[in-house]
Amino acid sequence: MEKQVEIHAYHGWGMDDSFWDPFHAILPDELIFKTANRGYFGKPFFPWFEKDTKVRVVLTHSFGLHWCNTAVLSKADFLVIMNGFGSFYADSAPLNTLSRKGLELTIRQFAETPEEVIQTFREKNMKPYSLQMNAQPGLNRERALDDLIAMQSTRFPILDLDFGAVMITMDGARDHILLEPRGKGLIEPYVGKKHSKVFEGTGHALPYTNPEICWSYLCSVIPIFGKYENND
């Protein structure tokens, strides 16, 4: 039997696949939802699309765009980038300096107190809300540090992804990690179909803190999602 919709989700730095739990909880049961795990906590997991899936959707949050398998991206009909970035550093001069100094400080502190850095980072993700998302035990320090260092030279030009997917970006206007929304600028050079949305009053952990508005917006721009929007 042909599967209608399959969604894969990739979390950002310092998180694990449980980051997607609030978003997954509001999705209709008919949708296949697979969460990848980078391996900062728990075993790494990299899902593949089923051969008989009709519509393939990839969700990435923040650094998740950079560790998502390009072979998976090449099969996506829709690529949804939540609080994503090409370069970690902000474009505008004052914020660019803050980005660089902040990342350098995080790397230095992580070498000394990694668990504290992870927890502080998660708290900044939740802002402007006071939600708590505690990390699991068993942090893979080497992998987390390697990715932090890699973030100093990240580059993700959308033009390199010449596969015809619809690009959708969603950003929180009060992002305490990236300091400014990046989505629209990230996909601006892309010649294919694209949509961008900035949500006022929301922060970096958009699909965790505000899953309902994320889902509603996706239903407005992904036609097959629309028929599920009002289903309980």
Secondary structure, 3 states (H helix, E strand, C coil): CCEEEEEEEECCCCCCHHHHHHHHHCCCCCCEEEECECCCCCCCECCCCCCCEEEEEEEEECCHHHHCCHHHHCCCCEEEEECCCCCCCCCCHHHHHHHHHHHHHHHHHHHHCHHHHHHHHHHHHHCCCCCCCCCCCCCCHHHHHHHHHHHHHCCCCHHHCCCCCEEEEEEECCCCCCCCCCHHHHHCCCCCCEEEEEECCCCCCHHHHCHHHHHHHHHHHCHHHHCCCCCC
